[in-house]
Amino acid sequence: MPPTLTLRAEVGHVSVIIENFTITVSDQARTTAAKIIWEDRNYPNQVLFFEIQQDGNEAEAVDEACADAFLAACFPLAAIHGESRVQIESQPCPMLVEGLYTAHAWWAGWGGMAAPAPKIEPNARQFSRHATGSRNAYAFLSGGVDGLHVLMCNRRLYRRGDPAYIRDALFVHGYDIGKKARHPENERFQMALQSLRPLAAETGVRLIACRTNLRHLPSKPGFWAHRHNGAALAAVAHAATAGPAFVFIGGTYQVANAVPLGSHPAVDGLFSSQRVTIVHDGSRFSRLEKVRDLANWPAALAALRVCAANLGDHPNCGRCEKCLRTRLELLAVGVEETAAFGPSLTPPELWDEAVPEPIGDRAICYEDLLAPLRARGHDVLCQTLEKKIADYRRQLNQGVRWPGVRP
């Protein structure tokens, strides 16, 4: 059995302090920032920022920093480091405060998170960002299957004048691209942004580049994916939107096989405020169903980017587990080749090289592939997938709940 990942929080009696809020506006961007202080830990003080690209005519849209963005970003980190309080030099929305407490209850129930939750202590008397004006709709879009499918379904469901019709797409630098301070990956970010522009033009959405250094704050191995990233996306949503908004986050797993992750259908909506409604979208679909839908959309296939590797001028390495899995999904729905990956057929020997150990909850995605791949005569590939699935089921039978937290 491989080593398991334990997200066990430290227990302490100290605070994370969020103070010195600033906002800087130019013709190109709006940047909100705050100082993050770890009261009694050996972590350096840092300035957390959210930079949102904007047009010149939006320069006066926001005249104060959004406390909700910084609280959503930092509360999960305070929880995993065992802080007893989050002191914030502003007044966040009480709906978000209550939502964070409830999200913490979910995390504690899943395992790896100590109770009680850090107490949120604002030191301002009045919540100042009121929900006024007409509602706009945003979505996160990076080129991944989930985000592309959200946009496709949105265009099927809503008319141009509907409040939930997505007009703006947020692409974040600092999460999967630029997550390490020593590797900003600016060229890769621009390449990925440019690859989305044809699709944005076809669907009539405005691409908004966002930057943040949230992942440079002290965390723990595995915490980002397994508990933090839903709140982190919501933090960008609160920072990026000037007025009332729906913000769509593409779901990862189908509800029939929901996995305790940082972005989850039971939790993402809890990061909403009275101004910003976070919508975890698409979780009634399996991964294969999403790929089957996208197979009929050439612009989506051209923009597809699932890989975390920095490969210069190519969006996907084609050899990591996620690339191999996506190639097989394309093959299963009848797409033999794409510009994003080349041939969809993957040689079986690549799997042992890319995935030498059991792959945890991602094995769920392989079960739907067996029947269509076997129908196409790919028995050897199916045997490889069945071994990965069996390894995962054996882990579950031994009492390990991914990400390795025992109940």
matplotlib code that plots the C-alpha trace (Angstrom):
import matplotlib.pyplot as plt

x = [0.0, 1.4, 1.9, -1.4, -2.0, -3.1, -4.5, -4.4, -4.7, -2.4, -4.3, -3.4, -4.7, -3.4, -4.8, -4.4, -4.8, -6.0, -5.4, -4.2, -6.6, -5.7, -7.1, -5.2, -6.9, -5.4, -6.7, -5.6, -6.2, -7.8, -5.6, -6.9, -4.5, -4.2, -1.5, -1.6, 0.0, 0.5, 0.4, 2.5, 3.9, 7.2, 5.6, 6.6, 4.0, 2.8, 0.7, -2.0, -3.3, -6.0, -5.3, -8.3, -7.8, -10.3, -11.1, -10.6, -14.3, -14.5, -11.9, -14.5, -16.6, -15.1, -13.7, -12.9, -11.3, -13.6, -13.2, -15.1, -12.3, -9.6, -11.7, -12.6, -9.0, -7.5, -10.1, -9.2, -5.5, -6.3, -8.2, -5.6, -2.9, -5.0, -5.5, -8.2, -9.3, -9.3, -9.2, -10.1, -9.8, -13.1, -16.7, -17.3, -20.8, -22.5, -23.8, -20.2, -19.1, -21.9, -21.1, -17.5, -18.4, -20.7, -18.0, -15.6, -18.2, -18.1, -14.3, -14.2, -16.8, -14.7, -11.6, -8.3, -9.7, -9.7, -12.7, -13.8, -13.5, -11.5, -13.6, -14.0, -13.6, -14.3, -13.4, -15.6, -19.2, -20.8, -20.8, -20.4, -20.6, -24.3, -25.9, -27.2, -27.7, -28.4, -26.9, -24.2, -22.9, -19.3, -17.6, -14.1, -12.5, -9.0, -9.5, -10.4, -13.2, -15.4, -15.2, -15.8, -18.8, -20.3, -20.1, -21.6, -24.6, -25.0, -25.5, -28.2, -30.1, -30.2, -30.9, -28.7, -30.9, -31.1, -29.2, -27.5, -26.2, -22.4, -20.9, -17.5, -15.0, -12.3, -8.9, -6.6, -2.9, -1.5, -3.5, -2.5, -0.2, 2.2, 1.5, 5.1, 6.7, 10.0, 8.3, 5.8, 5.2, 4.1, 4.7, 2.7, -0.2, -0.3, -0.2, -3.1, -5.0, -4.5, -5.7, -9.0, -9.7, -11.2, -13.7, -14.4, -15.1, -17.4, -19.5, -19.4, -17.8, -15.2, -12.0, -10.8, -7.3, -6.9, -3.7, -3.2, -0.4, -2.7, -0.9, 2.3, 0.9, 1.9, -0.2, 0.2, 0.8, -2.4, -4.5, -5.1, -6.8, -8.5, -10.0, -8.9, -9.4, -13.2, -12.9, -9.9, -12.0, -14.7, -12.1, -11.3, -15.0, -15.6, -12.6, -13.4, -17.1, -18.2, -21.9, -24.4, -23.3, -23.7, -20.3, -20.2, -17.6, -17.4, -18.0, -15.3, -17.1, -20.6, -22.9, -23.3, -19.6, -19.0, -15.5, -14.5, -12.5, -11.8, -14.4, -17.6, -21.3, -22.2, -19.6, -18.9, -22.3, -21.4, -18.8, -21.5, -22.4, -25.4, -23.8, -22.1, -23.8, -21.3, -22.8, -21.2, -22.4, -22.4, -22.2, -25.1, -22.8, -20.1, -16.7, -17.3, -20.7, -19.0, -16.3, -19.0, -20.8, -17.5, -16.6, -19.2, -17.7, -14.5, -13.6, -13.6, -11.5, -9.0, -8.8, -8.6, -5.9, -5.8, -2.1, -0.2, 3.2, 5.0, 5.9, 6.7, 4.5, 2.4, -0.7, -0.5, 2.3, 0.2, 2.0, 0.9, -2.1, -4.5, -3.4, -3.6, -7.0, -8.3, -6.9, -8.8, -12.0, -11.7, -11.0, -14.0, -16.4, -15.0, -12.4, -9.3, -7.1, -7.0, -4.7, -4.5, -3.2, -2.4, -3.6, -6.2, -5.0, -2.5, 0.1, -0.5, 3.1, 2.7, 0.4, 2.9, 5.4, 2.9, 0.9, 3.2, 0.9, -2.8, -4.3, -7.0, -10.4, -9.5, -10.1, -13.8, -13.4, -12.1, -15.0, -17.2, -14.5, -14.4, -17.5, -16.9, -13.1, -13.8, -16.4, -13.6, -11.3, -9.0, -8.9, -5.3, -6.0, -9.1, -7.1, -4.7, -7.6, -9.2, -6.1, -6.1, -9.7, -9.1, -6.2, -8.5, -11.3, -8.9, -7.8, -11.4, -12.0, -9.0, -10.7, -8.7, -10.9, -9.0, -7.1, -5.9, -7.8, -9.1, -12.6]
y = [0.0, 3.5, 6.1, 7.7, 11.5, 12.7, 16.3, 16.5, 20.0, 21.4, 22.6, 26.0, 29.2, 31.9, 34.0, 34.7, 38.4, 40.0, 43.8, 46.8, 46.5, 48.5, 48.9, 50.1, 50.9, 51.6, 51.4, 47.8, 46.3, 46.5, 45.1, 44.5, 43.5, 42.8, 41.9, 38.4, 37.9, 34.6, 35.8, 33.1, 30.9, 30.9, 32.0, 35.3, 38.1, 38.3, 40.6, 38.6, 40.2, 39.7, 41.5, 41.6, 42.8, 45.5, 48.0, 51.7, 52.4, 50.1, 52.0, 53.4, 50.3, 49.3, 51.8, 49.4, 46.1, 43.1, 41.5, 38.4, 37.5, 37.5, 35.7, 32.9, 32.6, 32.5, 30.7, 27.2, 27.8, 29.0, 25.8, 23.4, 25.1, 24.9, 28.6, 29.5, 32.8, 34.7, 38.4, 40.6, 44.3, 44.7, 43.3, 40.3, 39.3, 37.3, 34.8, 34.0, 33.7, 31.2, 29.4, 29.0, 27.5, 25.0, 24.2, 23.5, 21.1, 19.2, 19.1, 17.8, 15.2, 14.0, 13.7, 15.4, 18.7, 19.4, 20.9, 23.5, 25.9, 29.0, 31.8, 34.7, 38.0, 41.1, 44.5, 46.7, 47.5, 47.6, 45.4, 47.9, 46.0, 45.8, 43.8, 46.5, 46.7, 44.1, 40.6, 39.4, 35.8, 34.7, 31.3, 30.0, 28.9, 27.4, 25.0, 22.0, 19.6, 20.8, 24.5, 24.0, 21.9, 24.5, 27.1, 24.7, 23.9, 27.5, 28.4, 25.7, 26.7, 30.5, 33.3, 36.3, 38.5, 36.1, 37.0, 33.5, 33.9, 33.8, 37.0, 36.9, 34.1, 34.2, 32.7, 32.6, 32.9, 31.5, 28.3, 25.7, 28.1, 30.1, 28.4, 28.6, 31.9, 30.9, 29.8, 32.5, 30.9, 34.1, 32.9, 29.8, 31.8, 34.0, 31.0, 29.4, 32.6, 33.1, 29.5, 30.4, 33.5, 31.8, 29.9, 33.1, 35.0, 32.2, 32.1, 35.9, 35.8, 38.3, 36.7, 38.3, 37.5, 37.3, 37.0, 36.1, 34.8, 32.8, 29.6, 31.2, 31.3, 28.5, 25.3, 21.6, 18.8, 17.8, 20.5, 22.5, 19.8, 18.0, 21.0, 24.4, 25.0, 25.6, 28.4, 29.7, 30.0, 31.7, 34.2, 35.2, 35.4, 37.9, 40.0, 40.0, 40.9, 44.5, 44.0, 41.1, 38.0, 34.3, 32.7, 29.1, 26.6, 23.4, 20.2, 17.5, 14.3, 13.2, 13.3, 9.5, 9.2, 12.4, 12.5, 14.7, 17.4, 21.1, 21.8, 19.8, 20.2, 20.3, 22.9, 25.4, 27.2, 27.8, 30.3, 32.7, 36.1, 38.2, 39.8, 36.8, 33.4, 30.6, 27.8, 24.4, 23.3, 20.2, 17.5, 15.5, 14.6, 12.0, 12.9, 10.7, 12.4, 15.8, 14.7, 13.2, 16.5, 18.5, 16.1, 17.9, 21.3, 21.9, 25.1, 23.3, 20.5, 23.0, 24.8, 21.7, 22.0, 19.5, 19.2, 20.8, 20.5, 23.6, 22.5, 25.8, 26.1, 23.0, 22.9, 19.2, 16.7, 13.8, 11.4, 12.2, 10.4, 13.2, 13.6, 9.8, 9.6, 12.5, 10.9, 7.6, 9.5, 11.1, 7.7, 6.2, 8.8, 8.4, 11.2, 9.6, 12.7, 16.3, 19.2, 19.4, 15.8, 14.2, 10.6, 9.6, 6.0, 5.6, 2.7, 0.6, 0.8, 4.5, 3.8, 2.0, 4.8, 7.6, 5.8, 3.4, 3.2, 3.2, 6.4, 7.0, 8.5, 9.2, 5.5, 6.3, 8.0, 4.8, 2.6, 4.3, 3.8, 0.0, -0.7, 1.7, 0.9, -2.8, -2.4, -0.8, -3.7, -2.2, -5.2, -4.7, -1.1, -2.3, -4.8, -2.0, 0.2, -2.7, -3.2, 0.5, 0.3, -2.9, -1.2, 1.7, -0.6, -2.6, 0.6, 1.4, -2.1, -1.6, 1.5, 4.3, 7.1, 9.1, 11.4, 8.8, 9.9, 7.0, 7.4]
z = [0.0, -0.9, 1.9, 2.7, 2.8, 6.2, 6.4, 10.2, 11.5, 14.2, 17.3, 18.6, 20.3, 18.0, 15.2, 11.5, 11.1, 7.9, 7.9, 5.9, 3.0, -0.1, -3.6, -6.6, -9.9, -13.3, -16.8, -17.1, -13.7, -10.3, -7.5, -4.0, -1.3, 2.4, 4.9, 6.3, 9.7, 11.5, 15.1, 16.8, 14.0, 12.2, 9.0, 7.4, 7.0, 3.4, 1.3, -0.4, -3.6, -6.3, -9.6, -12.0, -15.6, -16.5, -19.2, -18.7, -18.4, -15.3, -13.3, -10.9, -10.5, -7.1, -4.6, -1.7, -1.1, -0.7, 2.7, 1.5, -1.0, 1.7, 4.3, 1.8, 0.8, 4.3, 6.5, 5.2, 5.8, 9.4, 9.9, 8.6, 10.7, 13.8, 14.4, 16.9, 15.3, 12.1, 12.9, 9.9, 9.8, 8.0, 8.0, 5.7, 4.7, 7.5, 4.9, 4.0, 7.6, 8.4, 5.1, 6.1, 9.5, 7.7, 5.2, 8.1, 9.5, 6.2, 6.2, 9.8, 8.9, 5.9, 8.2, 8.6, 10.0, 13.7, 15.4, 16.4, 13.5, 13.8, 15.1, 12.6, 14.4, 12.3, 13.8, 11.6, 12.5, 9.1, 6.0, 3.2, -0.1, -0.7, -3.4, -5.7, -9.5, -12.1, -11.8, -14.1, -14.6, -14.6, -15.0, -14.4, -17.7, -18.1, -20.9, -18.7, -19.5, -16.6, -17.3, -21.1, -20.4, -18.0, -20.8, -23.3, -21.1, -20.2, -23.8, -24.1, -21.0, -21.0, -23.3, -23.8, -21.6, -18.7, -15.5, -15.5, -19.1, -18.8, -20.2, -18.5, -18.0, -15.3, -16.0, -13.0, -12.9, -9.6, -9.3, -11.7, -13.6, -11.6, -8.3, -7.2, -6.5, -8.1, -11.3, -12.4, -15.8, -17.3, -20.9, -20.3, -18.9, -21.9, -24.3, -22.5, -22.5, -26.2, -26.9, -25.3, -27.3, -30.4, -28.2, -26.3, -29.5, -30.7, -27.5, -27.0, -23.5, -22.3, -21.0, -17.8, -16.7, -12.9, -10.8, -7.2, -5.0, -2.7, -3.3, -2.0, 1.5, 3.9, 3.3, 3.7, 1.1, -0.6, 1.1, -2.0, -4.0, -1.1, 0.9, -0.3, -4.0, -4.0, -1.4, -3.4, -6.6, -4.6, -3.3, -6.8, -7.6, -4.7, -5.8, -9.5, -9.4, -8.8, -8.5, -7.9, -9.7, -10.3, -10.5, -12.0, -10.9, -12.9, -10.9, -10.9, -10.0, -10.7, -7.6, -7.9, -7.1, -5.2, -3.7, -0.7, -2.5, -2.1, -4.8, -4.0, -4.7, -1.0, -0.1, -3.0, -2.6, 1.1, -0.1, -1.4, 0.0, -0.3, -3.4, -5.0, -5.6, -6.1, -8.3, -8.4, -11.8, -13.9, -11.3, -12.7, -15.6, -15.6, -17.0, -20.0, -20.7, -20.6, -23.1, -25.3, -25.4, -26.1, -28.9, -31.1, -30.4, -32.5, -30.7, -27.3, -28.6, -29.9, -26.6, -24.4, -21.7, -18.8, -18.1, -15.2, -17.0, -18.4, -21.9, -23.6, -26.6, -26.1, -23.8, -22.8, -22.3, -23.4, -21.0, -17.5, -15.9, -16.6, -20.2, -20.8, -19.2, -21.3, -24.5, -23.6, -22.9, -26.4, -27.9, -26.1, -27.6, -31.1, -31.4, -32.9, -32.9, -31.6, -32.0, -28.2, -27.7, -31.1, -31.4, -28.8, -28.6, -25.8, -25.7, -22.6, -21.6, -21.0, -18.1, -15.9, -16.5, -15.7, -13.0, -11.1, -8.0, -7.3, -8.4, -5.8, -6.6, -10.2, -10.8, -10.7, -14.1, -15.7, -15.0, -17.6, -20.2, -20.1, -22.2, -25.1, -25.3, -25.3, -28.0, -30.1, -29.5, -27.0, -24.6, -23.5, -22.4, -20.6, -18.6, -17.6, -16.4, -14.6, -12.6, -11.6, -10.5, -8.5, -6.7, -5.8, -4.6, -2.4, -0.7, 0.1, 1.5, 3.7, 5.2, 3.5, 2.3, -0.2, 0.2, 2.6, 5.7, 7.8, 9.2]

ax = plt.figure().add_subplot(projection="3d")
ax.plot(x, y, z, "-o")
ax.set_aspect("equal")
plt.show()
